[in-house]
Amino acid sequence: MKPPAATEAVAYLDTDTPLGPLRLAASDTALRGAWFLDQDDLPAPSPAWRLAPSHAVLCQARAELAEWFAGRRREFEVALEPLGTPFQQAVWQALLALPFGATCSYGELASAIGKPKAVRAAAQAIGRNPISIIIPCHRVIGRDTSLTGFGGGLPRKQALLAHEGHRYLGRHARTRRVDSGQAELPW
C-alpha cells in the first residue's frame, strides 16, 4: 500500500488475532489497512498517525475480525478505503467478490477483471493488498491448488484457508490442497 501522505491523519490500533497481532489503520470513515505486525510491508506510523483505541471504524473491524475467527461471520461489513491504482482497485474488488470458502487462481482473477493476460500484474496487485483477511487475498492459490505466496506468511495462509474449509498438509509454496472439508485449526 502506498502509505497515506505524511500530513494525512490516520487512526490505528493493534489487535490480537489467533494468528498473531494485526495493525488496523483507518481514515475517519473507512478501514485503510490491516497488516500482521511481522509483515515486511507493514507501514511505520508517521507523526500523522494516532493511536485510537475507541475509533468507530477500528472497533468495528476488530469486532468483525473476532467474529470471523470465531466462525460467527463469513462476510465483513466495515467500510473499506484501500489506497491504490485503478488496476489495484479492480483486483481488490474482484477479491472482495470471492465468497467465504471459495478460491481462485491468479489467472482466473485476471480474467475476472477482464485482463486475462495480466496475470503477473494481478499477482503484484494481490501482493500489495493493504487489508489482509478482509480483502481476502489468501483465497488466491496456484492453478494446481498450491499455496503460493502470502504477505503474512504461508503458515497463516494455510490456517486462513483451513478456516474456510481447505486442507493443506504442508506450509510451503508447492503444497497442494488435499481435500475440502474443515481442517484442524491452530486456534
C-alpha positions as CSV (number, residue, x, y, z in Angstrom):
1,M,0.0,0.0,0.0
2,K,1.1,3.5,-0.7
3,P,1.0,5.0,2.9
4,P,-1.2,8.0,3.4
5,A,0.5,11.3,3.0
6,A,2.6,12.3,6.0
7,T,0.1,15.1,6.8
8,E,-3.0,13.0,6.5
9,A,-4.4,11.9,9.8
10,V,-4.6,8.1,10.2
11,A,-6.0,6.3,13.2
12,Y,-4.5,3.0,14.1
13,L,-4.9,0.2,16.6
14,D,-3.1,-3.0,17.2
15,T,-5.3,-6.0,18.0
16,D,-4.7,-9.7,18.8
17,T,-5.8,-12.4,16.5
18,P,-5.4,-16.2,16.7
19,L,-2.6,-15.8,14.0
20,G,-0.7,-13.0,15.7
21,P,-1.1,-9.3,16.3
22,L,-2.6,-7.2,13.5
23,R,-2.4,-3.4,13.0
24,L,-5.6,-1.8,11.7
25,A,-5.4,1.7,10.2
26,A,-8.3,3.9,9.2
27,S,-9.4,7.3,7.9
28,D,-12.2,9.0,9.7
29,T,-14.7,6.9,7.7
30,A,-13.2,3.7,6.5
31,L,-10.6,1.0,7.0
32,R,-7.4,1.5,5.1
33,G,-5.1,-1.2,6.3
34,A,-4.8,-4.5,8.2
35,W,-1.3,-5.9,8.5
36,F,0.3,-8.5,10.7
37,L,2.9,-6.8,12.8
38,D,5.7,-9.0,11.4
39,Q,4.8,-8.4,7.7
40,D,7.6,-6.8,5.6
41,D,5.2,-4.3,4.1
42,L,3.8,-3.0,7.5
43,P,4.0,0.8,7.2
44,A,5.6,2.5,10.1
45,P,3.3,5.1,11.8
46,S,4.2,8.6,10.8
47,P,3.7,11.6,13.1
48,A,0.3,12.0,11.5
49,W,-0.8,8.6,12.7
50,R,-2.6,8.5,16.1
51,L,-3.3,5.6,18.3
52,A,-7.1,5.4,18.5
53,P,-8.5,2.5,20.6
54,S,-12.0,3.9,20.6
55,H,-12.2,4.9,16.8
56,A,-15.5,3.6,15.5
57,V,-14.2,2.0,12.2
58,L,-11.3,0.4,14.0
59,C,-13.6,-1.0,16.7
60,Q,-15.9,-2.4,14.1
61,A,-13.1,-4.0,12.2
62,R,-11.7,-5.5,15.3
63,A,-15.1,-6.9,16.4
64,E,-15.8,-8.3,12.9
65,L,-12.4,-10.0,12.7
66,A,-13.0,-11.6,16.1
67,E,-16.4,-12.9,14.9
68,W,-14.8,-14.2,11.7
69,F,-12.1,-16.1,13.6
70,A,-14.7,-17.5,16.0
71,G,-16.8,-18.8,13.0
72,R,-19.7,-16.4,13.6
73,R,-19.1,-14.3,10.5
74,R,-18.4,-15.0,6.8
75,E,-18.7,-11.5,5.3
76,F,-17.3,-8.2,6.6
77,E,-19.4,-5.0,6.7
78,V,-16.8,-2.5,7.8
79,A,-16.3,0.3,5.2
80,L,-13.1,-0.1,3.2
81,E,-10.9,2.5,1.6
82,P,-7.7,0.9,0.4
83,L,-5.3,3.2,-1.4
84,G,-4.0,2.1,-4.8
85,T,-4.0,2.5,-8.5
86,P,-7.2,1.9,-10.6
87,F,-5.8,-1.5,-11.6
88,Q,-5.1,-2.5,-8.0
89,Q,-8.6,-1.3,-7.0
90,A,-10.1,-3.6,-9.7
91,V,-8.1,-6.6,-8.4
92,W,-9.1,-5.9,-4.8
93,Q,-12.8,-5.6,-5.8
94,A,-12.5,-8.9,-7.5
95,L,-11.1,-10.4,-4.3
96,L,-14.0,-9.0,-2.4
97,A,-16.3,-10.8,-4.7
98,L,-14.9,-14.2,-3.7
99,P,-17.2,-15.7,-1.1
100,F,-16.1,-17.4,2.1
101,G,-14.7,-20.8,1.2
102,A,-14.0,-20.0,-2.5
103,T,-10.6,-20.0,-4.0
104,C,-9.4,-19.0,-7.4
105,S,-6.1,-18.9,-9.3
106,Y,-4.2,-15.8,-10.4
107,G,-5.2,-16.4,-14.0
108,E,-8.9,-16.7,-13.0
109,L,-8.7,-13.5,-11.1
110,A,-7.1,-11.7,-14.0
111,S,-9.8,-13.0,-16.3
112,A,-12.5,-11.8,-13.8
113,I,-11.3,-8.2,-14.2
114,G,-11.3,-8.5,-18.0
115,K,-7.5,-8.7,-18.2
116,P,-6.7,-12.4,-18.8
117,K,-3.1,-11.7,-20.0
118,A,-2.3,-9.6,-16.9
119,V,-1.7,-12.5,-14.6
120,R,1.6,-11.1,-13.2
121,A,0.2,-7.6,-12.8
122,A,-2.8,-9.1,-10.9
123,A,-0.4,-11.1,-8.7
124,Q,1.6,-7.9,-7.9
125,A,-1.7,-6.1,-7.0
126,I,-2.7,-9.0,-4.8
127,G,0.7,-8.7,-3.1
128,R,0.1,-5.1,-2.4
129,N,-3.3,-5.7,-0.8
130,P,-3.3,-3.4,2.2
131,I,-6.2,-5.0,4.1
132,S,-5.3,-8.6,5.0
133,I,-8.1,-11.1,5.6
134,I,-11.0,-8.6,5.0
135,I,-9.9,-8.2,1.3
136,P,-9.3,-12.0,1.0
137,C,-6.0,-12.3,-0.9
138,H,-5.5,-15.6,1.0
139,R,-8.1,-17.1,-1.3
140,V,-5.9,-16.9,-4.4
141,I,-3.9,-20.1,-4.9
142,G,-1.9,-21.6,-7.7
143,R,-3.7,-23.1,-10.7
144,D,-2.7,-26.5,-9.4
145,T,-4.1,-25.6,-5.9
146,S,-0.7,-24.9,-4.5
147,L,-0.5,-22.4,-1.6
148,T,1.8,-19.8,-3.5
149,G,2.7,-16.7,-1.6
150,F,1.1,-14.6,1.1
151,G,2.4,-11.4,2.8
152,G,1.5,-12.7,6.2
153,G,3.5,-15.9,5.6
154,L,2.4,-19.3,4.3
155,P,1.6,-20.8,7.7
156,R,-1.0,-18.0,8.1
157,K,-2.4,-18.6,4.6
158,Q,-2.7,-22.3,5.3
159,A,-4.6,-21.5,8.6
160,L,-6.9,-19.0,6.9
161,L,-7.7,-21.5,4.1
162,A,-8.3,-24.2,6.7
163,H,-10.7,-21.9,8.5
164,E,-12.6,-21.7,5.2
165,G,-12.6,-25.5,4.6
166,H,-9.4,-26.1,2.6
167,R,-6.9,-28.6,3.8
168,Y,-3.1,-28.4,3.1
169,L,-0.7,-30.8,4.8
170,G,2.4,-28.6,4.4
171,R,3.3,-25.0,4.7
172,H,5.5,-24.4,1.7
173,A,4.5,-22.8,-1.6
174,R,4.3,-26.0,-3.6
175,T,2.0,-27.7,-1.1
176,R,-1.3,-28.6,-2.9
177,R,-4.8,-28.9,-1.4
178,V,-5.6,-32.5,-0.4
179,D,-9.3,-32.2,0.0
180,S,-12.0,-29.9,1.1
181,G,-13.7,-30.0,4.5
182,Q,-12.8,-28.4,7.8
183,A,-9.2,-28.9,8.7
184,E,-7.8,-28.7,12.2
185,L,-7.3,-25.0,13.1
186,P,-4.4,-23.6,15.1
187,W,-6.8,-21.6,17.3
